[in-house]
Amino acid sequence: MLREVRLYVTAALLAHASFAHSAAPVTVFDADAPARDWRHSSLTGNGTIGAMVEGHVADELIHLSHASLYMPMDPELDNGARDPFMAACDLKISTDIKTWSGYRRQTIFRTGECVVEATDGEGRSYRRKVFASRPDDVIALKIEDSAEREPFFALDALPITGVRDAGTFESGVRRFEVGKRDGCLYYRCEFSNRNPWNDLSGYVVALAAGKGKREAFVAIEPVSKDPLAPDPFPAMRKRLTAAVADGYDVLLSRHAPAQSALFSRVSLDLDCDDLRIGRYFSAGRYNIISSSGGDHVPNLQGLWAASWSEPWGSVYKESGHLPCAIAFYNRGDTTEFNECLLKWMVRKSKDPRHAHNRTWRLPARLMDGYRHTLDADWLKRVEPVVSEYGRRPPVSADDPDGIIGALFDDRPREIITNAVLVAAARAELASRLDGADGLAKKAIDYIGLGLAACKLRDPLRAEKCLRSLTDGFWTDGGGSFHAEGLAFNMDASGGYPYLVSEMLVHSEEEGIRFLPAKPAGWRRGRIKGLLLRGAVRLDEFSWEGSEWRASLRFKDGTLLELSSAEVPDGVYLYDSRDEKGAVDAVQSRN
């Protein structure tokens, strides 16, 4: 039922001053030391290629990766499981700097650059910058050294660090080559091609230096096992030659607007005692943006790796990891990444190894793209894919995990309107969060329980989940972990910003609930740019204590200003859209 509070914007409403704020949105992630190990590296990526920058001054180590590099393994050996993800190779940079001070390592979210700065023992400045370019599909590097020392670059094979690495290497690698080719540093790895469903025979990495070796550019390409496929190096060499001619700054001028446009769509300005919340909100968004694009969505590790064999093979888990990692695609106004998800699902549907892993959660994410945009053309495109997957299982009070999962998947009405299911959900939250140790140990558990607490308007338990995620699930370089301090992983990077936003605003096609689970300690703040269901953009939402103001922009361009004075219970219902029936019709089959 539509509430009669649609007060369309007037000059007087526009003149209202925003609440005061004391913290600016975080756009840079700082570290005061090099990475203690590869997991704590700074990250850059363009959705297809990535780099993990450890941040050493004299002897830098950068781990290079490509989202397609899954090593073909014998399906009989791994019981039909998917092939393991691996890094491409290491880039080593040596510089004659003996001592230094004033160290700083940064990831700049709006440009995607990883920066290392220091001053040598004689007071001369040194700076190194790296980013993965979306327009040019190369990793670009620039060294600014007032002493004009000559750097030395080397591409090297990944070290074999344990039994698992050794087994993967022995089973999957036929040979590798390190050397020079046509003026480039050259690395080539050839696979044993044991798996008939994997079409890679290997990959090539090439580095071209420019401007007195103060700049360098890296290209990475998979090699098809099709014997008629062309050698990828000539095209890579052409791309690198163009990059050298243009130089780092020109490439950055092409890349930075695209990167900034993605990252700047949403911002959080939060006044609370824990400044890490705003820091990790931004870092998580940056990580998922950086590992999305082209034909790729984030795997367990986004697109970053540093060994021959990553934890769990860094595969995709459709029932949990991937829906969590991409949870902020729509809410964060990056709905173009749904194209990547659709391409990925269509491609994987042809792989028999994925048949057992299909769940309704990914089709629900495709449908959620429609719920946020009301794009009828998108609905027509995804309906055939959605129909191939199974129906969403019914929710039962005997299945508390299923209830929590349904709340995670943002279809809460059937639960929160049923007293029996609400009681079962609250009991499950208490069981898993209120004990001395608790049962939630993994990032994805805390995210799911926190989202359930938001739907049940339980700010204390939502905050407890967020606090656990904040305390133990982030690396020194802005990446995230699967468990406290263990296994580099993108679950928290995707779920953390979504949980924060759900504590402030929840939306359905019918309307919005403001401040459903805001902690008391979040004294004031402002969030901008969220895309809500019903194709409504939250241009700005600000609060101070229990008072709030919201600026809503509807699909037809209408701007509406609301405040806690007009909507004291925090629930605002807006007109149903004609297309909503199509949403319900498709989702009822899942």
C-alpha positions as CSV (number, residue, x, y, z in Angstrom):
1,M,0.0,0.0,0.0
2,L,1.5,3.3,-1.1
3,R,2.1,5.7,1.7
4,E,1.2,9.3,0.9
5,V,4.6,10.8,1.6
6,R,5.8,11.3,-1.9
7,L,7.0,14.9,-1.4
8,Y,8.7,15.7,-4.6
9,V,11.8,17.9,-4.3
10,T,11.3,21.6,-3.9
11,A,13.8,24.5,-3.7
12,A,13.2,24.6,0.1
13,L,14.1,20.9,0.5
14,L,17.2,21.3,-1.7
15,A,18.3,24.1,0.5
16,H,18.5,21.8,3.6
17,A,22.1,21.6,4.9
18,S,23.6,18.1,5.1
19,F,24.6,16.8,8.5
20,A,28.1,17.6,9.6
21,H,30.8,14.9,9.1
22,S,34.3,14.5,10.4
23,A,35.7,11.7,8.2
24,A,36.2,11.7,4.5
25,P,35.7,8.7,2.2
26,V,38.8,6.5,2.0
27,T,40.5,6.6,-1.4
28,V,44.0,5.4,-0.6
29,F,45.2,2.4,1.4
30,D,48.5,3.0,3.2
31,A,51.1,0.7,4.6
32,D,54.3,1.7,6.4
33,A,56.4,-1.4,5.5
34,P,56.8,-3.9,2.7
35,A,54.6,-7.0,2.6
36,R,55.7,-9.6,5.2
37,D,54.7,-12.2,2.7
38,W,52.9,-12.3,-0.7
39,R,49.4,-12.3,0.8
40,H,50.0,-8.8,2.2
41,S,51.0,-7.3,-1.2
42,S,49.3,-4.3,-2.7
43,L,46.9,-5.1,-5.5
44,T,46.2,-3.9,-8.9
45,G,44.1,-5.5,-11.7
46,N,42.0,-4.7,-14.7
47,G,39.6,-7.7,-14.4
48,T,41.9,-9.9,-16.6
49,I,45.5,-9.4,-15.6
50,G,46.8,-8.5,-12.1
51,A,49.9,-7.8,-10.1
52,M,50.6,-8.3,-6.4
53,V,53.3,-5.7,-5.4
54,E,55.2,-6.7,-2.3
55,G,56.7,-3.2,-2.0
56,H,60.4,-3.8,-1.4
57,V,62.8,-0.9,-2.2
58,A,66.0,-2.4,-3.4
59,D,64.8,-5.9,-4.5
60,E,61.2,-5.7,-5.5
61,L,59.1,-8.8,-6.1
62,I,55.8,-8.5,-8.1
63,H,53.6,-11.5,-8.7
64,L,51.9,-11.4,-12.1
65,S,48.7,-13.2,-12.9
66,H,46.0,-13.7,-15.6
67,A,42.4,-14.7,-14.7
68,S,42.4,-17.6,-17.3
69,L,45.4,-19.4,-16.0
70,Y,44.0,-22.7,-14.7
71,M,46.6,-25.5,-15.2
72,P,45.1,-28.6,-16.9
73,M,45.3,-31.6,-14.6
74,D,44.4,-35.2,-15.1
75,P,40.7,-35.4,-14.2
76,E,41.3,-38.9,-12.9
77,L,43.7,-37.6,-10.3
78,D,41.5,-34.9,-8.9
79,N,38.2,-36.8,-9.1
80,G,36.9,-34.5,-11.8
81,A,37.4,-31.3,-9.8
82,R,38.3,-28.1,-11.6
83,D,41.9,-27.3,-12.5
84,P,44.0,-25.2,-10.1
85,F,44.5,-21.5,-10.6
86,M,48.2,-20.3,-10.7
87,A,50.3,-17.2,-11.0
88,A,52.0,-16.5,-14.3
89,C,55.5,-15.7,-13.1
90,D,57.4,-13.2,-10.9
91,L,58.8,-9.9,-12.0
92,K,62.0,-9.0,-10.1
93,I,63.3,-5.4,-10.0
94,S,66.8,-4.8,-8.5
95,T,68.0,-1.3,-7.7
96,D,71.3,-0.2,-6.1
97,I,69.9,1.3,-2.9
98,K,71.7,0.3,0.2
99,T,69.8,2.1,3.0
100,W,66.5,4.1,3.1
101,S,64.1,5.9,5.3
102,G,60.7,7.5,5.0
103,Y,59.1,4.4,3.5
104,R,55.5,4.5,2.3
105,R,53.4,2.0,0.3
106,Q,50.1,3.0,-1.1
107,T,47.2,1.7,-3.2
108,I,45.4,4.6,-4.9
109,F,41.9,3.3,-5.5
110,R,40.8,6.0,-8.1
111,T,43.8,5.3,-10.4
112,G,44.5,1.6,-9.5
113,E,48.2,2.4,-8.9
114,C,50.4,0.7,-6.3
115,V,53.1,3.1,-5.2
116,V,56.3,2.6,-3.2
117,E,58.3,5.6,-2.0
118,A,61.5,6.0,0.1
119,T,64.5,8.2,0.6
120,D,67.9,6.7,0.3
121,G,70.8,7.3,2.8
122,E,71.9,10.4,0.9
123,G,68.5,12.0,0.9
124,R,67.6,11.2,-2.7
125,S,64.0,10.3,-3.5
126,Y,62.8,7.0,-5.0
127,R,59.3,6.2,-6.2
128,R,58.0,3.2,-8.1
129,K,54.4,3.0,-9.5
130,V,52.5,0.1,-11.0
131,F,49.0,-0.3,-12.4
132,A,47.0,-2.7,-14.7
133,S,45.5,-0.8,-17.5
134,R,42.0,-1.5,-18.7
135,P,42.1,0.2,-22.1
136,D,45.6,-1.1,-23.0
137,D,45.6,-4.5,-21.3
138,V,49.1,-4.2,-20.0
139,I,50.7,-3.8,-16.6
140,A,52.6,-0.5,-16.6
141,L,55.5,0.4,-14.3
142,K,57.4,3.7,-13.8
143,I,60.4,4.5,-11.6
144,E,61.1,8.0,-10.5
145,D,64.7,8.1,-9.0
146,S,66.5,11.4,-8.4
147,A,69.8,9.5,-8.3
148,E,69.1,8.1,-11.8
149,R,70.2,4.6,-10.8
150,E,69.7,1.9,-13.5
151,P,67.1,-0.7,-12.5
152,F,67.4,-4.4,-13.6
153,F,64.3,-6.3,-14.6
154,A,63.9,-10.1,-14.7
155,L,61.0,-12.5,-15.3
156,D,61.4,-15.7,-13.3
157,A,59.5,-18.9,-12.7
158,L,57.5,-19.2,-9.6
159,P,59.4,-20.9,-6.7
160,I,58.3,-24.4,-5.7
161,T,57.7,-23.9,-2.0
162,G,56.2,-27.2,-0.8
163,V,55.0,-30.7,-1.6
164,R,51.7,-29.4,-3.1
165,D,53.5,-27.0,-5.4
166,A,55.9,-29.8,-6.4
167,G,53.1,-32.2,-7.2
168,T,51.2,-29.6,-9.3
169,F,54.4,-28.6,-11.2
170,E,55.4,-32.2,-11.9
171,S,51.9,-33.2,-13.1
172,G,51.0,-30.2,-15.0
173,V,54.0,-28.5,-16.5
174,R,55.8,-29.9,-19.6
175,R,58.5,-27.2,-19.9
176,F,59.1,-23.5,-19.4
177,E,61.4,-21.0,-21.0
178,V,63.0,-17.8,-19.7
179,G,65.0,-15.5,-22.0
180,K,64.7,-12.7,-24.6
181,R,62.7,-12.4,-27.8
182,D,62.6,-9.5,-30.2
183,G,63.9,-7.0,-27.6
184,C,61.6,-8.2,-24.8
185,L,62.1,-10.2,-21.7
186,Y,60.2,-13.4,-22.4
187,Y,58.7,-16.2,-20.3
188,R,56.8,-19.1,-21.7
189,C,55.2,-22.0,-19.8
190,E,53.8,-25.1,-21.5
191,F,51.3,-27.4,-19.9
192,S,51.0,-31.2,-20.1
193,N,47.4,-30.9,-21.4
194,R,46.1,-33.8,-19.3
195,N,42.5,-32.4,-19.1
196,P,40.3,-32.6,-22.2
197,W,38.0,-29.9,-20.9
198,N,40.8,-27.3,-20.5
199,D,41.7,-25.6,-23.8
200,L,45.0,-24.0,-22.6
201,S,48.4,-25.4,-23.7
202,G,50.3,-22.7,-21.7
203,Y,50.9,-19.0,-21.6
204,V,53.4,-16.3,-22.5
205,V,54.6,-13.3,-20.5
206,A,56.6,-10.5,-22.2
207,L,58.2,-7.3,-20.8
208,A,59.3,-4.3,-22.8
209,A,61.4,-1.5,-21.2
210,G,61.2,2.1,-22.3
211,K,62.5,5.6,-21.5
212,G,65.9,4.6,-20.3
213,K,64.6,1.6,-18.3
214,R,62.6,4.0,-16.1
215,E,59.4,2.5,-17.5
216,A,58.4,-1.1,-18.3
217,F,55.3,-2.7,-19.7
218,V,54.1,-6.3,-19.3
219,A,51.7,-8.3,-21.4
220,I,50.3,-11.8,-20.4
221,E,48.4,-14.1,-22.8
222,P,47.2,-17.7,-22.6
223,V,48.1,-20.1,-25.4
224,S,45.4,-22.3,-26.9
225,K,46.1,-26.0,-27.4
226,D,44.5,-25.7,-30.8
227,P,47.4,-26.5,-33.2
228,L,46.1,-23.9,-35.6
229,A,46.0,-21.1,-33.0
230,P,48.5,-18.3,-33.8
231,D,51.5,-17.6,-31.6
232,P,50.3,-14.8,-29.3
233,F,53.7,-13.1,-29.0
234,P,53.6,-10.9,-32.2
235,A,50.3,-9.3,-31.1
236,M,51.7,-8.9,-27.6
237,R,54.9,-7.3,-29.0
238,K,52.8,-4.8,-31.1
239,R,50.8,-3.9,-28.0
240,L,53.9,-3.4,-25.9
241,T,55.6,-1.3,-28.6
242,A,52.6,1.0,-28.6
243,A,52.7,1.2,-24.8
244,V,56.4,2.1,-24.8
245,A,55.9,4.8,-27.4
246,D,53.0,6.4,-25.4
247,G,54.7,6.0,-22.0
248,Y,53.3,5.4,-18.5
249,D,51.7,8.8,-18.1
250,V,49.7,8.6,-21.3
251,L,48.5,5.1,-20.5
252,L,47.5,6.3,-17.0
253,S,45.5,9.2,-18.6
254,R,43.5,6.7,-20.6
255,H,43.0,4.2,-17.7
256,A,42.4,6.5,-14.7
257,P,39.1,8.0,-15.9
258,A,37.6,4.5,-16.3
259,Q,39.0,3.3,-13.0
260,S,37.8,6.4,-11.2
261,A,34.4,6.2,-12.8
262,L,33.9,2.7,-11.3
263,F,35.3,3.4,-7.9
264,S,33.7,6.8,-7.4
265,R,30.1,5.8,-7.9
266,V,29.7,5.0,-4.3
267,S,31.4,6.6,-1.2
268,L,31.0,6.2,2.5
269,D,31.8,9.0,5.0
270,L,31.5,7.5,8.5
271,D,32.0,9.1,12.0
272,C,32.6,6.3,14.5
273,D,35.4,5.2,16.8
274,D,36.7,2.6,14.3
275,L,38.2,4.2,11.3
276,R,39.0,0.8,9.8
277,I,35.4,0.4,8.7
278,G,35.6,3.1,6.1
279,R,39.0,1.9,5.1
280,Y,37.9,-1.7,4.5
281,F,34.6,-0.6,2.8
282,S,36.7,1.1,0.2
283,A,39.4,-1.6,-0.1
284,G,36.8,-4.3,-0.6
285,R,35.1,-2.4,-3.4
286,Y,38.4,-1.7,-5.0
287,N,39.4,-5.4,-4.9
288,I,36.2,-6.6,-6.5
289,I,36.2,-3.9,-9.2
290,S,39.9,-4.8,-10.0
291,S,39.1,-8.5,-10.4
292,S,36.0,-8.0,-12.6
293,G,35.8,-7.2,-16.3
294,G,35.9,-8.7,-19.7
295,D,34.9,-12.3,-19.5
296,H,35.9,-12.7,-15.8
297,V,34.4,-12.6,-12.4
298,P,36.4,-13.0,-9.2
299,N,37.6,-16.5,-8.3
300,L,38.4,-17.4,-4.7
301,Q,41.4,-15.0,-4.9
302,G,40.0,-12.4,-7.3
303,L,42.6,-12.8,-10.0
304,W,45.8,-12.7,-7.9
305,A,48.1,-15.6,-7.1
306,A,51.7,-16.2,-6.2
307,S,52.3,-19.9,-6.5
308,W,51.8,-23.0,-8.6
309,S,49.0,-24.2,-6.5
310,E,46.7,-21.9,-4.5
311,P,44.4,-22.9,-1.6
312,W,41.5,-25.0,-2.9
313,G,42.9,-24.5,-6.4
314,S,41.3,-21.0,-6.2
315,V,38.3,-22.4,-8.0
316,Y,34.8,-20.8,-8.2
317,K,32.3,-22.0,-5.6
318,E,28.9,-21.1,-7.0
319,S,27.0,-22.0,-3.8
320,G,28.9,-19.5,-1.6
321,H,32.0,-17.7,-2.6
322,L,31.0,-16.2,-5.9
323,P,27.6,-14.9,-4.8
324,C,29.3,-13.3,-1.8
325,A,32.2,-11.8,-3.8
326,I,29.8,-10.2,-6.3
327,A,27.2,-9.2,-3.8
328,F,27.9,-5.5,-4.2
329,Y,27.8,-5.5,-8.1
330,N,24.3,-4.1,-8.2
331,R,24.1,-2.2,-4.9
332,G,27.5,-0.5,-5.8
333,D,26.1,0.7,-9.2
334,T,28.4,-1.5,-11.2
335,T,25.7,-3.5,-13.0
336,E,27.9,-3.7,-16.2
337,F,29.8,-6.4,-14.3
338,N,26.6,-8.6,-14.6
339,E,27.7,-9.0,-18.2
340,C,30.8,-10.7,-17.0
341,L,28.8,-13.0,-14.7
342,L,26.4,-13.9,-17.6
343,K,29.3,-14.7,-19.9
344,W,31.0,-16.8,-17.2
345,M,27.8,-18.8,-16.5
346,V,27.2,-19.5,-20.2
347,R,30.8,-20.6,-20.7
348,K,30.9,-22.8,-17.6
349,S,27.5,-24.4,-18.4
350,K,29.3,-26.3,-21.2
351,D,31.8,-27.8,-18.8
352,P,30.6,-31.0,-17.2
353,R,32.7,-30.5,-14.1
354,H,30.5,-27.6,-13.1
355,A,27.2,-29.6,-13.3
356,H,27.4,-30.7,-9.7
357,N,28.2,-27.2,-8.5
358,R,25.2,-25.4,-9.9
359,T,22.8,-23.7,-7.5
360,W,20.0,-21.1,-7.8
361,R,22.2,-18.5,-6.1
362,L,23.9,-17.3,-9.2
363,P,20.7,-17.0,-11.2
364,A,19.3,-15.1,-8.3
365,R,22.2,-12.6,-8.8
366,L,21.4,-12.3,-12.5
367,M,17.8,-11.6,-11.5
368,D,18.9,-9.1,-8.9
369,G,20.5,-7.2,-11.7
370,Y,17.0,-6.8,-13.2
371,R,15.5,-5.9,-9.8
372,H,18.0,-3.0,-9.6
373,T,17.7,-1.7,-13.2
374,L,14.2,-2.9,-14.4
375,D,15.9,-3.4,-17.7
376,A,13.5,-5.5,-19.8
377,D,16.1,-6.4,-22.4
378,W,18.4,-7.8,-19.6
379,L,15.5,-9.8,-18.3
380,K,14.9,-11.4,-21.7
381,R,18.6,-12.3,-22.0
382,V,19.0,-13.9,-18.6
383,E,15.7,-15.8,-18.4
384,P,16.9,-18.8,-20.5
385,V,20.0,-19.1,-18.3
386,V,18.0,-18.8,-15.1
387,S,15.6,-21.4,-16.4
388,E,18.4,-24.0,-16.7
389,Y,19.1,-23.9,-13.0
390,G,17.1,-25.6,-10.3
391,R,14.3,-24.1,-8.3
392,R,15.1,-22.3,-5.1
393,P,14.4,-24.8,-2.3
394,P,11.6,-24.0,0.1
395,V,12.5,-22.5,3.5
396,S,11.8,-24.6,6.6
397,A,12.1,-24.0,10.3
398,D,13.9,-27.4,10.4
399,D,16.7,-26.0,8.2
400,P,18.2,-22.9,10.0
401,D,21.1,-22.8,7.5
402,G,18.6,-22.5,4.7
403,I,16.9,-19.6,6.5
404,I,20.1,-17.8,7.0
405,G,21.0,-18.5,3.3
406,A,17.6,-17.1,2.1
407,L,18.2,-13.9,4.1
408,F,21.6,-13.7,2.6
409,D,20.1,-13.9,-0.8
410,D,17.9,-10.9,-0.1
411,R,14.4,-12.4,-0.4
412,P,13.4,-11.9,3.2
413,R,9.6,-11.3,2.9
414,E,8.6,-15.0,3.3
415,I,10.8,-15.2,6.4
416,I,10.2,-11.9,8.3
417,T,6.5,-12.2,7.9
418,N,6.5,-15.7,9.4
419,A,6.8,-15.8,13.2
420,V,8.1,-19.4,13.2
421,L,10.8,-18.7,10.7
422,V,11.8,-15.5,12.5
423,A,12.2,-17.4,15.7
424,A,14.3,-20.1,14.0
425,A,16.5,-17.4,12.4
426,R,17.0,-15.6,15.7
427,A,17.9,-18.9,17.5
428,E,20.4,-19.7,14.8
429,L,22.1,-16.3,15.1
430,A,22.3,-16.7,18.9
431,S,23.7,-20.2,18.6
432,R,26.4,-19.1,16.1
433,L,27.4,-15.7,17.5
434,D,26.7,-15.5,21.2
435,G,28.8,-18.4,22.6
436,A,32.2,-18.0,24.1
437,D,33.9,-19.1,20.9
438,G,31.0,-18.9,18.5
439,L,30.5,-21.2,15.5
440,A,31.3,-18.6,12.8
441,K,34.9,-18.7,11.8
442,K,35.0,-17.8,8.1
443,A,34.4,-14.5,6.4
444,I,31.5,-15.8,4.4
445,D,29.8,-17.1,7.6
446,Y,30.1,-13.7,9.3
447,I,28.8,-12.0,6.2
448,G,25.8,-14.3,5.9
449,L,24.9,-14.0,9.6
450,G,25.4,-10.2,9.5
451,L,23.1,-9.9,6.6
452,A,20.5,-12.0,8.3
453,A,20.8,-9.8,11.4
454,C,20.1,-6.8,9.2
455,K,16.9,-8.3,7.8
456,L,15.8,-9.1,11.4
457,R,16.7,-5.6,12.5
458,D,19.2,-6.8,15.0
459,P,21.9,-4.1,15.1
460,L,23.9,-5.7,17.9
461,R,24.5,-9.0,16.1
462,A,25.0,-7.2,12.8
463,E,27.7,-5.1,14.4
464,K,29.2,-8.1,16.1
465,C,29.7,-9.8,12.7
466,L,31.1,-6.6,11.2
467,R,33.5,-6.2,14.1
468,S,34.8,-9.8,13.7
469,L,35.3,-9.1,10.0
470,T,37.1,-5.9,10.7
471,D,39.4,-7.3,13.3
472,G,40.8,-10.4,11.6
473,F,40.1,-10.7,7.9
474,W,42.2,-8.0,6.2
475,T,45.8,-8.0,4.9
476,D,48.3,-5.2,5.4
477,G,48.0,-4.4,1.7
478,G,44.2,-4.1,1.6
479,G,43.4,-7.6,0.5
480,S,41.2,-10.0,2.5
481,F,41.3,-13.5,4.1
482,H,39.1,-16.5,4.1
483,A,39.6,-17.1,7.9
484,E,41.3,-14.9,10.5
485,G,44.8,-14.3,9.0
486,L,44.5,-17.4,6.8
487,A,44.1,-18.0,3.0
488,F,44.1,-14.9,0.8
489,N,40.5,-14.7,-0.4
490,M,37.9,-12.3,-1.8
491,D,34.8,-13.3,0.2
492,A,35.2,-10.4,2.7
493,S,36.1,-7.9,0.0
494,G,32.7,-8.5,-1.7
495,G,30.6,-9.1,1.4
496,Y,32.0,-6.4,3.7
497,P,30.8,-3.3,1.8
498,Y,27.5,-5.0,1.1
499,L,27.0,-5.7,4.8
500,V,27.9,-2.1,5.7
501,S,25.3,-0.8,3.2
502,E,22.6,-3.2,4.4
503,M,23.1,-1.9,8.0
504,L,22.1,1.5,6.6
505,V,19.6,0.8,3.9
506,H,17.6,-2.2,2.7
507,S,15.5,-2.1,-0.5
508,E,12.9,-4.2,-2.2
509,E,10.8,-3.4,-5.3
510,E,8.1,-2.1,-3.1
511,G,10.2,0.3,-1.0
512,I,13.0,1.0,1.3
513,R,13.8,0.6,5.0
514,F,16.3,3.1,6.4
515,L,18.7,2.4,9.2
516,P,17.5,-1.2,9.8
517,A,20.6,-2.2,11.8
518,K,22.8,0.9,12.3
519,P,25.1,0.5,15.4
520,A,24.7,3.1,18.1
521,G,28.3,4.0,17.7
522,W,27.9,5.2,14.1
523,R,27.2,8.7,15.3
524,R,26.8,10.3,11.9
525,G,27.7,9.7,8.4
526,R,26.8,9.8,4.7
527,I,26.7,7.3,1.9
528,K,26.3,8.2,-1.7
529,G,25.5,6.5,-5.0
530,L,23.9,3.2,-3.9
531,L,21.6,1.6,-6.5
532,L,18.5,0.2,-4.9
533,R,15.9,-2.3,-6.1
534,G,13.2,-0.7,-8.2
535,A,15.8,1.2,-10.3
536,V,16.1,3.9,-7.6
537,R,19.4,5.6,-7.0
538,L,20.2,6.8,-3.5
539,D,22.1,9.9,-4.5
540,E,22.8,10.7,-0.9
541,F,21.8,9.3,2.5
542,S,23.0,11.1,5.6
543,W,22.2,10.7,9.3
544,E,23.1,12.0,12.7
545,G,21.9,9.9,15.6
546,S,18.4,8.6,14.7
547,E,17.7,11.5,12.3
548,W,18.3,11.0,8.6
549,R,17.8,12.6,5.2
550,A,17.7,10.8,1.8
551,S,17.8,11.9,-1.8
552,L,16.2,9.4,-4.1
553,R,16.4,9.5,-7.9
554,F,13.9,7.4,-9.8
555,K,14.4,5.8,-13.2
556,D,12.3,8.5,-14.9
557,G,14.6,11.2,-13.5
558,T,12.3,12.3,-10.6
559,L,14.1,13.4,-7.6
560,L,12.6,12.9,-4.1
561,E,13.8,14.2,-0.8
562,L,12.8,12.3,2.4
563,S,13.7,12.7,6.0
564,S,13.0,10.9,9.3
565,A,10.5,13.7,10.0
566,E,8.3,12.5,7.1
567,V,9.0,8.8,7.6
568,P,9.4,8.3,11.4
569,D,9.3,4.5,11.2
570,G,12.0,4.4,8.5
571,V,9.9,2.5,6.0
572,Y,9.1,4.2,2.7
573,L,7.0,2.5,0.0
574,Y,7.0,3.7,-3.6
575,D,4.9,2.9,-6.6
576,S,5.1,-0.6,-8.0
577,R,6.6,-0.8,-11.5
578,D,4.8,-2.7,-14.3
579,E,7.8,-4.9,-14.8
580,K,7.8,-6.2,-11.2
581,G,5.4,-8.9,-12.1
582,A,8.0,-10.3,-14.5
583,V,10.5,-10.5,-11.7
584,D,8.2,-12.5,-9.5
585,A,7.2,-14.7,-12.4
586,V,10.8,-15.7,-13.2
587,Q,11.9,-16.0,-9.6
588,S,9.0,-18.2,-8.7
589,R,10.5,-20.9,-11.0
590,N,13.8,-20.8,-9.0
